[in-house]
Amino acid sequence: MNRNACNSAFAAALMGLWLVLVMAIPARADEALIPTRLEDHAGAIRAALIAEGAPEDSALSLSAPGAEIRVAEMGSIIIETVSYNRASGRFLIRARGAAGEPLVAVSGVVARARTLPVPARDIPRGWALTEGDIDFIEIIDGGAERYLEDAGLIIGKEARRPLAAGAPLRANDLMSPILIRRGAGVTVMLEAPGLRLTQVATALESGAEGDLIAFRNAASGAELKAIVVSPTLARSPAGAPARHAALSPE
């Protein structure tokens, strides 16, 4: 083989080696990054939110915990920006798995976990809830205070609208059971120091326990207001002489 041929062969070999190296470098770079899920980095995300004012005893709920993000082996995500709403507990973080990797949006809620009573099944409108209708769930929601946390405030109440199983309840989802319905005949009573008056009256509207509703005195036809006590009894509030005049001594 002449010298020129040797040089050409050597140059070709060098070019081939260079191409192998060039092609291998990205492959090694790719191999250096491993796929992980956002939930694998919950600790780092939570720490970043605590630094922004989230409660230290808070729990984290990610919108997409299974979303993939590639990080350096034995490394962690790089958090670029943090937007955190203290009132709602909701957040939006911009992060990347490693230098040069694309930014990823990380959203969710960070708040103290709360245990709430919820309907154990779908409840129809007007149903009076019992202890057997109640289940409990744990939620992470910065606005959880808007939901009822005491099962005692739910049991015995009627559904104002259809209620979905497992859905936290608000006060306006429920109402007290109607005790006196419009057209019912009841006893209206006034009690004052040294005085007790009663009269039969007809309800002009429906009411639950504690509601102040209108009645018509069966004897005089006069209208009066009284507070619902039971299905057969209402109590006239003190301090209204005109209304009391509509009553007759017992």
C-alpha positions in Angstrom: 0.0 0.0 0.0 1.5 3.4 -0.9 1.8 6.3 1.4 -1.1 8.2 0.0 -3.4 5.2 0.4 -2.3 4.8 4.0 -3.0 8.5 4.7 -6.4 8.1 3.1 -7.2 5.0 5.1 -6.0 6.7 8.3 -8.1 9.8 7.6 -11.2 7.7 6.9 -10.6 5.9 10.2 -10.4 9.2 12.1 -13.5 10.4 10.4 -15.4 7.3 11.3 -14.2 7.5 14.9 -15.3 11.2 15.1 -18.7 10.3 13.8 -19.1 7.5 16.4 -18.1 10.0 19.1 -20.5 12.7 17.8 -23.4 10.2 17.7 -22.5 8.7 21.1 -22.4 12.0 23.0 -26.1 12.7 22.8 -26.9 9.1 23.6 -24.8 9.3 26.7 -26.5 12.6 27.6 -29.9 11.0 27.2 -28.8 8.1 29.3 -27.7 10.4 32.1 -31.4 11.7 32.4 -33.9 9.3 33.9 -37.7 9.5 33.6 -39.4 10.2 37.0 -42.9 11.2 38.0 -43.8 14.5 39.6 -45.0 12.7 42.8 -41.4 11.4 43.2 -40.4 15.0 43.9 -43.2 15.8 46.3 -40.8 16.6 49.1 -38.9 19.2 47.0 -42.2 20.8 45.8 -43.6 20.9 49.3 -40.4 22.5 50.7 -40.5 25.2 48.0 -44.1 26.0 48.9 -43.4 26.1 52.7 -40.7 28.6 51.8 -43.4 30.7 50.2 -45.6 30.6 53.3 -47.5 27.3 53.2 -48.1 25.7 56.6 -45.3 23.4 57.7 -47.8 20.6 58.6 -49.5 20.9 55.3 -50.1 18.0 52.9 -49.6 18.2 49.1 -52.0 17.2 46.3 -50.7 17.4 42.8 -53.0 17.9 39.8 -51.0 15.4 37.7 -48.9 13.3 40.1 -48.0 10.8 37.4 -46.7 13.4 34.9 -43.2 12.5 33.7 -40.2 14.7 34.1 -36.6 13.6 33.3 -33.9 14.4 35.9 -30.2 13.7 36.3 -29.6 10.4 38.0 -29.6 10.8 41.8 -30.8 14.4 41.1 -33.9 16.4 41.8 -36.0 18.9 39.8 -34.9 22.5 39.4 -37.7 24.8 40.6 -37.6 28.1 38.6 -40.7 30.0 39.8 -43.4 29.5 42.5 -46.9 31.1 42.5 -48.8 30.3 45.7 -52.3 31.5 46.9 -52.4 31.3 50.7 -56.2 31.7 50.8 -57.0 28.7 48.5 -53.8 26.7 48.9 -53.5 26.4 45.1 -50.1 26.8 43.5 -48.4 26.9 40.1 -44.7 26.0 39.9 -42.4 26.2 36.8 -39.7 23.6 37.0 -37.3 21.6 34.8 -35.7 18.2 35.4 -32.2 19.4 34.5 -30.3 22.2 32.9 -31.4 22.5 29.3 -34.6 20.5 29.8 -37.9 22.2 29.0 -40.0 23.9 31.7 -42.8 21.9 33.2 -45.9 23.3 34.8 -46.6 21.8 38.2 -50.0 22.6 39.8 -52.1 21.5 42.7 -53.1 22.3 46.3 -51.1 22.4 49.5 -53.0 22.7 52.8 -53.7 21.0 56.0 -55.6 17.7 55.5 -59.2 17.8 56.9 -61.6 15.0 57.6 -65.2 15.9 56.4 -68.5 14.2 56.7 -70.1 13.5 53.3 -73.1 11.6 52.0 -72.4 7.9 51.8 -74.7 7.6 48.8 -76.6 9.9 46.4 -79.3 11.6 48.5 -82.5 12.9 46.9 -84.0 16.3 47.6 -86.0 16.5 50.8 -84.4 13.4 52.3 -83.8 13.6 56.1 -80.2 12.4 56.7 -79.4 9.9 59.3 -76.2 8.6 60.8 -76.2 5.8 58.3 -76.3 8.3 55.4 -72.9 9.7 56.5 -69.4 8.7 55.5 -66.0 10.5 56.1 -63.3 11.5 53.7 -60.0 13.3 54.0 -59.4 16.3 51.7 -56.6 18.7 51.1 -58.2 22.0 50.2 -57.2 25.5 51.4 -60.8 26.5 51.3 -62.1 23.5 53.3 -63.6 25.8 56.0 -66.5 26.5 53.7 -67.6 22.9 54.2 -69.4 21.4 57.2 -67.0 19.5 59.4 -69.4 18.5 62.2 -71.6 15.5 61.4 -74.0 16.7 64.1 -74.8 19.7 61.9 -75.9 17.3 59.1 -77.7 14.4 60.8 -81.4 15.2 61.0 -81.3 17.9 58.3 -83.1 17.6 55.0 -81.4 17.9 51.6 -82.3 21.2 50.0 -81.2 19.8 46.7 -79.9 16.4 45.4 -76.6 15.5 47.1 -73.9 13.5 45.4 -72.1 10.7 47.3 -68.7 11.7 48.6 -69.2 15.4 48.0 -68.4 17.7 50.9 -71.5 19.7 52.1 -72.1 23.4 52.7 -74.6 24.8 55.1 -76.9 25.9 52.2 -77.1 22.3 50.9 -79.2 21.4 53.9 -82.3 22.8 55.7 -84.1 22.0 58.9 -87.1 19.6 58.5 -90.4 21.4 58.0 -92.4 20.9 61.3 -95.5 23.1 60.5 -96.9 23.2 57.0 -99.1 25.9 55.6 -102.7 25.3 56.5 -102.0 23.2 59.6 -103.8 24.0 62.8 -101.5 24.6 65.8 -101.5 26.0 69.3 -99.9 29.4 69.5 -98.6 30.3 73.0 -97.4 33.4 74.7 -95.6 33.2 78.0 -94.6 36.2 80.1 -94.0 36.7 83.8 -97.4 36.0 85.4 -99.1 35.4 82.1 -99.7 32.4 79.8 -102.0 32.7 76.8 -102.9 30.2 74.1 -105.0 30.1 71.0 -105.7 27.9 68.1 -104.3 29.3 64.9 -103.8 28.3 61.3 -100.4 28.4 59.7 -100.2 30.8 56.7 -96.8 29.5 55.7 -94.5 26.5 56.3 -91.7 26.6 58.8 -88.9 24.5 60.4 -88.0 24.6 64.1 -87.0 28.1 65.1 -88.6 29.8 62.1 -90.7 32.9 62.6 -93.8 32.4 60.5 -97.3 33.9 60.1 -100.5 32.4 61.6 -104.2 33.5 61.6 -106.0 33.4 64.9 -108.9 30.9 64.4 -111.2 32.9 66.7 -110.6 36.5 65.7 -109.1 36.1 62.2 -106.2 38.4 63.2 -102.7 37.6 61.8 -99.7 37.1 64.1 -96.2 35.9 64.0 -94.9 33.0 66.1 -91.8 30.8 66.3 -92.1 27.1 65.3 -91.5 24.9 68.3 -93.0 21.5 67.3 -95.5 20.2 64.7 -98.4 21.3 67.0 -96.9 24.3 68.9 -95.6 27.8 68.1 -94.5 30.4 70.6 -95.3 34.0 70.1 -92.3 36.3 70.7 -92.6 38.6 73.7 -92.8 42.4 73.4 -95.5 42.7 70.7 -98.7 43.9 72.4 -100.6 44.1 69.1 -100.0 40.5 68.4 -100.6 39.4 72.0 -104.1 41.1 71.8 -105.0 38.5 69.2 -104.6 35.8 71.9 -107.1 34.9 74.5 -106.4 33.7 78.1 -106.0 30.0 78.5 
